[in-house]
Amino acid sequence: MKPLLQAAAIAVAILTALPSSVAAAPKKQVVGQGVGNQPLGPCNSVQDTDADATACIGYVLGNDHPADVWSGIDKAGWSGLAQSTLTQFKDGKVAPGAGSDTDLFDVERDANDGSAGRLTLLMGLNGPFVLTLKGGNEWAAYYYGQGAAAGTQIQFNIPGSQGAGLSHASVYAAAGSVLELPNPPAAVVPEPGTPALILAALGAAGWTARRRRR
């Protein structure tokens, strides 16, 4: 039994001497780089034509639930947005040519790079909004303080472990800031023969009424 007791004592001594960083597994960061990700840097993961992201937060582990997005917005002090009016517009149809889940915008991944793609606003926003990009197991948020016009295209290329591919994108804005489509559908025009038919029907009704009075 003595050799076993001696071996156990030696093992305990070795574990006690190890640094705490080796003895215990490191905790994952909840906000920040996360595991294997690059930092956002100067918000250069997105490039666009008519609007500029002036601030960003992330990467944040998990999904971009509205409550968590608002918490980030509130902590960052992004102005012009209120939790009571904040509305999520989400598009999860990210494959090329797949269409969109929302009338506000359409997002498409690049056919050769799932972490890159393009978002196109189908309606304008006359107030600030936040764009979130969810890929892999993390999301990032980008702040557009001046709103953007319909037709604005936002190019994105998500760095780091989000290279697994974009799963969805969301725009958070006040519902009242969404503008109508630039070219609303034209009013329905009656077929050419319809007015003539209506006049003929009215004329027949009048002729019948006159016959009854005779």
Summary of the structure (lengths in Angstrom):
residues: 214
radius of gyration: 30.0
end to end distance: 130.6
largest distance: 132.2
contacts: 578
relative contact order: 0.17
helix: 28%
strand: 28%
